[in-house]
Amino acid sequence: DSHFFSYSDGTLSCESLKLDELARQYGTPLFVTSRQSLISQYRAFEEAFAALPHFTCYSVKANFNLEVIRTLAAEGCGCDVNSGGELYRALKAGVPAEKIIMAGVGKTEEEIEYGLNSGVMMIKAESTAELKAINRVAARLGKVAQVGVRVTPNVTAETHPYITTGDSKEKFGIDEAGLAEVFDLFKALTNLELHGLDMHIGSQIFDPEYYVAATQKLLEVLESARHLGFDIKWLDLGGGFPATYDPQKPATPITKFAEKLIPMLDDKGVTVIFEPGRFIAANSSVLVTKILYRKKNHAGKEFFIVDAGMTELIRPALYQSHHEVLTVKQHDKSVVADVVGPVCESSDFFVRHRTIGDAPEGELLAVLSSGAYGAVMGTNYNGRRRPAEVMVDGSEAKLIRRRETYEQLVQNEI
Ligand code: LLP
C-alpha cells in the first residue's frame, strides 16, 4: 500500500496538505482522497501484471465518486459496474462504453437495455433466466450481446463471511453442474455471443492459493467451452485483492498474486480481466472527524464522541473491520478509548478499547483506510447529511463532492 498520509511537523497530512487546514476550509466530517495514492496503487497493479495480456477494470463500487473514476480512467483503466447507476456514473466520468463491463446478480431488463444501448464491452450473466432476459432485450434492440458467464468455482476464500462469494452456498454465479445447460442456451439463443468466463471469489483475500484454485477451475471451463466451439476472448478473475488496514497484519503484496497467476494464464490465448476495487481505493482516503465530546463513565470506560459515524463509514459495524484511528495533531500522551459516532445505534463505533492520542475536544481524528466501501456505503439514517469529499493532488485540494444540505434530504419527498 502507498503512504500518502503521514505526519509532517506534528500534523497528519495528505500529500502536501495538512488535514486540519482542509477541515477548516471544508468542514467535518470530510473524506480526503489522495490522487497520487489512487494513481500509484493502479500503477503498482499494472506493473505486477505487466507480463500478462490483461485489462484492468476498476470496480467503481469501491468508490464511485466521478473524480475518482476520472483519475483512474485517465490512467487508461476500464470500469466494472454493478448497476445502471454505476454505469451512468462511469459514462458521466467519461469512460468509453467499450471499456466498461457490466455485472450484477439481479439486473433488470431496463438496466440490461441501458448496458446494450450504451455499447458496453461485456455484460455478465449469473443465471440461465438472466441469459434469456439478455437475449430478449438484445433481440428487441436488434443487437447481439457480448456476454460473459459468471462461474461459481466453489472455492471458499477465507475472509469475512459477508464478502466471500465463490462458494456454492452463495447467490453468485452458475455452478459447474449448470454449465452444460448454459452452453446449450448459447447455441439456441441467437442474440447472444459467449465471449467471457468470469469469477469473483470475494474481497480482502490474503492467500493467493484461493485464486490459484479458482483459476484452475475457470481454465477447465475455458477448455470445455472452446471444445464446444465458443470463441472465449476474456477470462475475468474479478477483484478481491487485499489492502492493509492493520499495520500488524499487512496485506499480501500484489506481486505475490501475480507470481502465481501469470504462469497459469499467459499462454491461454485470452485477455485476462481484473476488477480491483479495494486494492486501489482503500488506502487512498481518510475520514476526518471532529471530537465533539469526551466522556468517561463510572465503570472507567472512556469515549471520544465524534461528528462522523456509521452513516459515513459502516464497515466497523457491518463487518467488524479494523480501521486505524489517528489524532490529526500528534500527542505524546495516550488513552484507551472507544471512538463512537452520533447515530442512535450501539453499533455506531469506529474502534473499541483502542490506544489513541490524548486529543482534547474540538481537535480532529482521522479514520484511515476509508477510501473503499466508505462514502459509497453512506446513508442518510438519522437524517444525516452525506459529508463533503475533497481530493488532494500535491499541494492543491479540490472539492469533489459538496456536503449535502437539509433541503436535499427532503427534495424527493412529496
Ligand atoms: N468484482 C465483483 C464482481 C465484485 O462483486 C466486487 C466486490 C469486486 C469486483 C471488487 O472487489 P474488491 O477488489 O474491492 O475486493 N462492502 C464490502 C466489500 C464488498 C465487495 C463486493 N464485491 C467491504 O466493505 O468490505
Residues whose N, C-alpha, C, O or C-beta is under 5 A from the ligand:
A	BS01	LLP	S59 A62 A103 I163 H200 G202 S203 Q204 G238 G239 G240 F241 E275 P276 G277 R278 F279 R315 A372 Y373
